[in-house]
Amino acid sequence: MNNTAPYPILFVICLVLFFFGSWWLPVTDPTETCYTLTAKEMLQSGDYFSPRIYGNFWYDKPIFFYWELILAYKIFGVNEFASRFFPAVFATCGVFLTCYFGNKLYGQKVGFFAAVLLAMTPEFWYLSHAIITDMTLFCAISITLINFYLGYTNNKPHYYYTCYIAVGIGMLTKGPIAFCLPGLIIFLFLLVQKDLGHLLKMKLHVGVPLSFAIAAIWYLPMYIMHGEDFINNFFGVHNFLRATVSEHPEANVWYYYTLVFIGGFFPWWIPAIYKKVKEFWRKKELPTLDTKEKFLLIWALTVPIVFQNFATKYVTYTLPYMMPIAILLAGYFVEREKIFFRMAAGMSIFLIVALFIAIPICEKNSGKQLARILIPNVGEDTQVISFRKGYSGSLVFYSGLEILRMEMPEDMEKVAPQEMKWSSLNVMPMITPNDLPETGSVVAVVSGEKRNKIFLDKVPGTWILLDTFEDSKIYRRINRKETVGNESSN
């Protein structure tokens, strides 16, 4: 295998696994919608600096991923392929970075095997299609740590400047975690190496200001324009609250990231870990680690340990540990090529099939089809309300309509935005039945049998059924004049 041979092969693998069929996957609720709808509104407003959703400024994430989406929408139009384009691009970059770093550490064969293995893991494949910030962050953190290690082992400080640039871009993508996580990994590695003095050689006095200067391109103007509202929401709700109060309490269990690893790296971990356990059982002693293995293990272990201590847990949080684990697993397979290529062939088929399984799953969690049914029933002056469990931002994205979230008066206090609570994310327009105008065209989207009964019992007015889609019903309110007119004609 010559120096250039792996790259065309990897490119074809990425093209098939990450890009093919992405246009068949509708934008889903709730997470993907937040990004696509925000980018769409920014594009329509012409304001490419202050993220906004439902007409409100939105401080969920920094600007970089929104810029990616806006650029894709300008090139390809506002559609599914454009929405999923840059996650696939950065997934491809991640595969090539893995090949590059594996090559630097252990040679070309390990680099190639690690890259193929990474591309063919269920977690990486899934996140290569997901419309979220994490694949961009994955590349930023990986570039940071790769360049640190190369600078450290080769005694070439110029590598560190690339670290600091990548940290700055990471902070523009996800926030402080892009600085804190790789910084902690580097610190722990130097601590284990008993070489904390190396920090003085890393040009910190130049590099840290460089990282923050890059981040300040967005953070500083946002503070100047939006003041305490930006600080309280971005750093308060979307960083501090996420770390201290679980957004999804059912997932806040000690074994969460163990399950993520088992499923995310399936089936690659099975033969490799079986071999390591078997060796340990035979020798009854831990293996001796060299510098490369120490760095990869510290990188791989720090990520889940840090996020295990966060109250809010997501599959996406483990993405930064996938490169070092892929390289470590590849070391097992280089001497077992037949097993590797058989598993790669099997995973290729599995992931292509998974794409076609994912299509109906995405459709079920998207308002795309419902939007097609809703649009013909809505006039220019029609007020559209939604009464369903969970607000469908994708219905807004696909329909282009302003849709008011209806809640009963007794429930409004629970869902209304409150400072430093997860309800602060509910920035969509809201309404109670008491606030409905007495006249004018009103169309309601109601989902679920229970909600349908509550709606017909408690929402004033005469409602006629226009259409149904799965468990959703579309109603139009008949005004008094229409009722009188119908009675007169009869």
C-alpha positions in Angstrom: 0.0 0.0 0.0 1.7 3.2 -1.1 1.4 6.6 0.6 -1.6 7.8 -1.4 -3.5 4.5 -1.8 -5.7 4.8 1.3 -7.2 8.2 0.6 -9.2 7.5 -2.6 -10.6 4.3 -0.9 -11.5 6.3 2.2 -13.1 9.0 0.1 -15.4 6.5 -1.6 -16.3 4.9 1.7 -17.2 8.3 3.1 -19.2 9.3 0.0 -21.2 6.1 0.2 -21.7 6.0 4.0 -22.1 9.7 4.9 -23.5 11.5 1.8 -25.5 8.9 -0.1 -29.2 9.1 0.7 -29.0 12.1 3.1 -31.6 13.8 1.0 -34.1 11.1 2.0 -33.9 11.9 5.7 -36.3 14.5 6.8 -35.3 17.1 9.4 -36.5 15.7 12.8 -37.8 17.1 16.1 -36.7 18.3 18.5 -32.9 18.9 18.1 -32.3 19.0 14.4 -35.1 21.5 14.0 -33.5 24.0 16.3 -30.5 24.3 14.0 -32.2 24.2 10.7 -35.0 26.6 11.6 -32.5 29.0 13.2 -30.3 29.0 10.1 -33.4 29.4 7.9 -34.6 32.4 9.9 -31.1 34.0 9.9 -30.9 33.5 6.1 -34.4 35.1 5.6 -33.6 38.0 8.0 -30.2 38.7 6.4 -28.7 38.8 9.9 -25.9 36.2 9.9 -24.5 37.1 13.3 -27.3 36.8 15.9 -29.0 33.4 15.9 -32.8 33.6 16.0 -35.7 31.2 16.2 -39.5 31.9 16.1 -38.5 35.6 15.7 -36.6 35.6 19.0 -32.8 35.8 19.5 -31.5 32.3 20.4 -28.4 31.6 22.4 -28.3 27.8 22.3 -25.0 27.4 20.5 -22.3 29.7 19.0 -22.3 30.8 15.4 -20.0 28.5 13.5 -22.5 25.6 12.8 -25.2 28.1 11.7 -22.7 29.6 9.3 -22.2 26.1 7.9 -25.9 25.6 7.4 -26.4 29.1 5.9 -23.6 28.5 3.4 -25.1 25.1 2.5 -28.5 26.6 2.0 -27.1 29.3 -0.2 -25.4 26.7 -2.4 -27.9 23.8 -2.4 -31.2 25.5 -1.3 -33.1 24.9 1.9 -33.5 21.1 1.9 -32.4 17.9 3.6 -29.2 17.4 1.6 -28.0 20.9 2.4 -28.9 20.5 6.1 -26.9 17.3 6.4 -24.0 18.3 4.0 -21.5 19.8 6.5 -21.9 17.1 9.2 -21.0 14.6 6.4 -18.1 16.9 5.3 -16.7 17.0 8.8 -17.2 13.3 9.3 -15.1 12.8 6.2 -12.5 15.1 7.6 -12.6 13.1 10.9 -11.9 9.9 9.0 -9.0 11.4 7.2 -7.6 12.9 10.4 -7.8 9.4 12.0 -5.9 7.9 9.1 -3.3 10.7 9.3 -2.8 10.4 13.1 -2.8 6.6 13.1 -0.2 6.7 10.4 2.0 9.1 12.4 1.8 6.9 15.5 1.9 3.3 14.1 2.3 3.4 10.4 0.0 3.5 7.3 -1.7 0.2 7.9 -2.9 1.1 11.4 -4.0 4.5 10.1 -6.0 3.1 7.3 -7.6 0.4 9.5 -8.5 2.9 12.2 -10.1 5.3 9.6 -12.2 2.5 8.1 -13.2 1.2 11.5 -14.2 4.7 12.7 -16.3 5.3 9.5 -18.1 1.9 10.1 -19.1 2.3 13.7 -22.8 2.9 14.3 -22.3 6.0 16.5 -20.0 7.8 14.0 -22.3 6.9 11.1 -25.3 8.2 12.9 -23.6 11.5 13.9 -22.3 11.9 10.3 -26.0 12.4 9.3 -27.2 14.3 12.3 -27.8 18.1 12.0 -25.9 19.1 15.1 -22.6 20.8 16.0 -20.8 17.8 17.3 -19.0 16.6 14.1 -17.4 20.0 13.7 -16.4 20.0 17.3 -15.0 16.5 16.9 -12.6 17.8 14.2 -11.7 20.8 16.2 -10.8 18.8 19.3 -9.0 16.1 17.3 -6.9 18.7 15.5 -6.0 20.3 18.8 -4.9 17.0 20.4 -3.1 15.7 17.3 -1.1 18.8 17.0 -0.3 18.9 20.7 1.1 15.4 20.6 3.1 16.0 17.4 4.5 19.1 18.9 5.3 17.4 22.2 7.0 14.3 20.7 8.8 16.0 17.9 9.8 19.1 20.0 8.4 21.4 17.3 6.5 24.3 19.0 5.0 25.5 15.7 2.4 22.6 16.0 0.9 24.4 19.0 -0.3 27.3 17.0 -2.5 25.0 15.1 -3.8 23.7 18.4 -4.8 27.2 19.5 -6.5 28.0 16.2 -8.5 24.8 16.4 -9.5 25.6 20.0 -10.8 29.0 18.9 -12.9 27.4 16.1 -14.1 24.9 18.6 -15.3 27.6 21.0 -17.1 29.2 18.0 -18.8 25.9 17.4 -19.8 24.6 20.8 -18.5 26.9 23.6 -16.1 26.6 26.5 -15.9 22.8 26.3 -13.7 23.1 23.3 -11.1 24.8 25.5 -11.7 22.9 28.7 -11.8 19.3 27.5 -8.6 19.2 25.4 -6.9 21.3 28.0 -7.7 18.8 30.7 -6.6 15.9 28.5 -3.2 17.6 27.8 -2.8 18.4 31.5 -3.5 14.9 32.6 -1.1 13.5 30.0 1.7 15.7 31.1 0.9 14.9 34.7 1.3 11.2 34.0 4.5 11.9 32.0 5.7 13.9 35.0 6.4 16.7 32.6 4.1 19.5 33.6 7.0 21.9 33.0 6.4 21.3 29.3 3.4 23.7 29.6 6.0 26.5 29.6 7.2 25.4 26.2 3.7 25.5 24.6 3.6 29.3 23.9 0.6 29.6 26.2 1.2 33.4 26.5 0.6 33.7 22.8 -1.6 30.7 22.1 -4.4 31.2 24.7 -4.9 34.9 23.7 -5.0 33.7 20.1 -7.8 31.1 20.9 -9.8 33.7 22.7 -9.2 36.3 20.0 -10.7 33.9 17.4 -13.7 33.2 19.7 -14.1 36.9 20.4 -15.0 37.4 16.7 -18.5 36.3 17.8 -18.7 36.4 21.6 -17.7 40.0 22.1 -20.1 41.6 19.6 -22.9 39.3 20.9 -22.3 40.7 24.4 -22.1 44.3 23.2 -25.4 43.8 21.2 -27.4 41.6 23.7 -25.7 42.2 27.1 -26.8 40.2 30.1 -29.5 38.3 28.2 -26.8 36.7 26.1 -24.6 35.9 29.1 -27.5 34.5 31.2 -28.9 32.3 28.4 -25.7 31.1 26.7 -23.4 30.6 29.7 -26.2 30.1 32.3 -28.8 27.9 30.7 -26.9 26.2 27.8 -23.7 25.6 29.7 -24.1 25.7 33.5 -27.7 24.4 33.7 -26.8 21.6 31.2 -24.0 20.5 33.5 -25.9 20.7 36.8 -29.5 19.9 36.0 -30.5 17.0 33.8 -32.5 17.9 30.8 -33.5 14.2 30.5 -33.4 12.7 34.0 -34.2 9.2 32.8 -30.8 9.1 31.1 -28.8 10.3 34.1 -27.5 6.9 35.2 -24.0 5.8 36.0 -23.9 3.2 33.2 -25.1 5.5 30.4 -21.8 5.9 28.6 -20.9 2.2 29.0 -24.0 1.4 27.0 -23.1 4.1 24.4 -19.7 2.5 24.0 -21.1 -1.0 23.6 -23.6 0.1 21.0 -21.5 2.9 19.4 -18.4 0.7 18.6 -20.3 -2.5 17.9 -19.1 -5.0 16.8 -15.4 -3.8 16.6 -14.8 -3.9 20.4 -15.8 -7.6 20.8 -12.8 -9.5 19.5 -10.2 -6.8 20.6 -11.4 -6.6 24.2 -11.9 -10.4 24.4 -8.2 -10.8 23.5 -7.1 -8.2 26.1 -9.2 -9.8 28.8 -7.8 -13.3 27.9 -4.2 -12.0 28.0 -4.8 -10.4 31.4 -6.4 -13.5 32.7 -3.4 -15.6 31.6 -0.7 -13.2 32.8 -2.5 -11.7 35.8 -0.7 -8.4 35.2 -1.5 -5.1 33.4 0.3 -4.4 30.2 3.1 -1.9 30.1 2.1 1.3 28.2 4.3 3.4 26.0 3.9 7.1 25.5 1.5 6.7 22.5 -0.8 4.3 24.3 -0.8 6.5 27.4 -1.9 9.5 25.4 -4.6 7.6 23.5 -6.0 6.1 26.7 -6.0 9.3 28.6 -7.8 11.0 25.7 -10.3 8.1 25.4 -11.0 7.8 29.1 -11.2 11.5 30.0 -14.1 12.2 27.7 -16.7 9.8 29.2 -15.5 10.4 32.8 -16.0 14.2 32.4 -19.4 13.9 30.8 -20.5 11.2 33.2 -20.3 14.0 35.9 -22.6 16.2 33.8 -26.2 16.0 34.8 -27.4 16.1 31.2 -26.2 13.1 29.1 -26.2 12.7 25.4 -24.8 10.1 23.0 -23.1 13.0 21.1 -20.9 13.9 24.1 -18.8 10.8 23.6 -17.9 11.6 20.0 -14.4 13.1 20.8 -13.2 9.8 22.2 -13.8 7.9 19.0 -10.6 8.6 17.3 -8.2 7.3 20.0 -10.4 4.2 20.5 -10.4 3.5 16.8 -6.6 3.7 16.6 -6.2 1.4 19.6 -8.7 -1.1 18.2 -7.0 -1.0 14.8 -3.8 -2.2 16.5 -5.6 -5.5 17.1 -6.8 -5.9 13.6 -3.6 -5.2 11.7 -2.5 -8.8 12.4 -5.9 -10.2 11.6 -6.7 -8.8 8.1 -9.2 -11.4 7.1 -11.3 -10.8 10.2 -11.1 -7.0 9.7 -12.2 -7.0 6.1 -15.0 -9.5 6.7 -16.3 -7.3 9.6 -15.9 -4.2 7.4 -17.9 -5.8 4.6 -20.6 -6.8 7.0 -20.7 -3.3 8.6 -20.9 -1.7 5.1 -24.0 -3.8 4.3 -25.5 -3.1 7.8 -25.0 0.7 7.6 -26.5 0.9 4.1 -29.5 -1.1 5.3 -29.6 1.2 8.4 -30.1 4.2 6.1 -33.3 2.7 4.7 -34.5 1.8 8.2 -33.7 5.4 9.3 -35.9 7.0 6.7 -39.3 6.0 8.2 -37.9 6.7 11.7 -37.0 10.2 10.6 -40.4 10.7 8.9 -42.2 9.6 12.1 -40.2 12.2 14.1 -40.7 15.0 11.5 -43.5 17.3 10.5 -42.7 17.2 6.8 -45.6 15.1 5.7 -48.0 16.9 8.0 -46.9 20.2 6.6 -47.8 19.1 3.1 -51.3 18.3 4.3 -51.6 21.5 6.4 -50.5 24.1 3.8 -53.5 23.8 1.4 -55.8 24.3 4.4 -54.3 27.6 5.5 -55.1 31.0 4.0 -53.1 34.2 4.1 -54.8 35.5 7.3 -55.3 32.1 9.0 -54.0 31.7 12.6 -52.5 28.2 13.0 -52.4 26.6 16.4 -50.7 23.4 17.6 -52.1 21.3 20.4 -49.8 18.2 20.8 -47.3 16.7 23.1 -44.1 18.5 22.2 -44.0 21.4 19.8 -43.0 20.5 16.2 -40.4 22.9 15.0 -40.0 20.8 11.9 -43.7 21.6 11.0 -42.8 25.2 11.1 -39.6 24.6 9.1 -41.4 22.7 6.3 -44.6 24.8 6.2 -43.1 28.2 6.6 -46.0 29.1 8.8 -46.1 30.8 12.2 -47.7 28.2 14.5 -48.8 29.0 18.0 -48.3 26.4 20.7 -51.6 26.0 22.6 -51.6 24.9 26.2 -54.4 24.8 28.7 -54.3 27.7 31.3 -53.5 25.3 34.1 -50.4 23.9 32.2 -49.1 27.2 30.9 -47.0 28.0 34.0 -45.1 24.7 33.6 -44.1 25.4 30.0 -43.7 29.1 30.0 -40.1 30.3 29.9 -38.5 30.8 33.3 -35.0 32.0 34.0 -32.4 29.2 34.7 -34.9 26.4 34.0 -35.2 24.1 31.0 -38.5 25.7 30.2 -36.5 28.8 29.1 -36.0 26.8 25.8 -39.7 27.3 25.0 -39.4 30.5 23.0 -42.0 29.5 20.4 -45.2 31.7 20.4 -47.8 30.4 22.9 -51.5 30.7 23.4 -54.3 29.4 25.7 -57.8 28.7 24.5 -58.9 31.9 26.3 -56.6 34.0 24.0 -58.1 32.8 20.7 -59.7 35.6 18.7 -63.5 35.4 18.5 -63.5 35.9 14.7 -61.2 35.1 11.9 -59.8 32.0 10.3 -58.3 29.5 12.8 -56.8 26.1 11.9 -55.6 23.7 14.6 -53.3 20.7 14.5 -54.1 18.3 17.3 -52.1 15.1 17.9 -52.9 12.2 20.2 -56.2 10.7 21.2 -56.1 12.2 24.7 -55.3 15.7 23.5 -57.9 15.4 20.8 -60.6 14.8 23.4 -59.3 17.7 25.6 -59.3 20.0 22.6 -62.9 19.3 21.5 -64.1 19.5 25.1 -62.3 22.6 26.3 -61.4 24.8 23.3 -64.3 27.1 22.5 -65.8 27.2 19.0 -67.3 24.8 16.5 -64.5 22.8 14.8 -64.8 20.7 11.7 -62.3 18.0 10.7 -60.4 18.9 7.5 -57.9 16.0 7.3 -55.9 13.5 9.3 -52.4 12.2 9.2 -51.4 9.3 11.5 -52.5 10.4 15.0 -52.8 14.1 14.0 -56.0 15.8 13.0 -56.4 19.2 11.3 -59.4 21.2 12.3 -60.9 24.5 11.1 -63.0 26.6 13.3 -66.4 27.7 11.9 -67.2 31.2 12.9 -70.7 32.3 13.9 -71.4 34.0 10.6 -70.5 30.8 8.7 -72.8 28.8 11.0 -75.7 31.2 10.5 -75.1 31.2 6.7 -75.1 27.4 6.6 -78.3 27.3 8.7 -80.0 29.8 6.3 -79.0 27.9 3.2 -80.5 24.8 4.7 
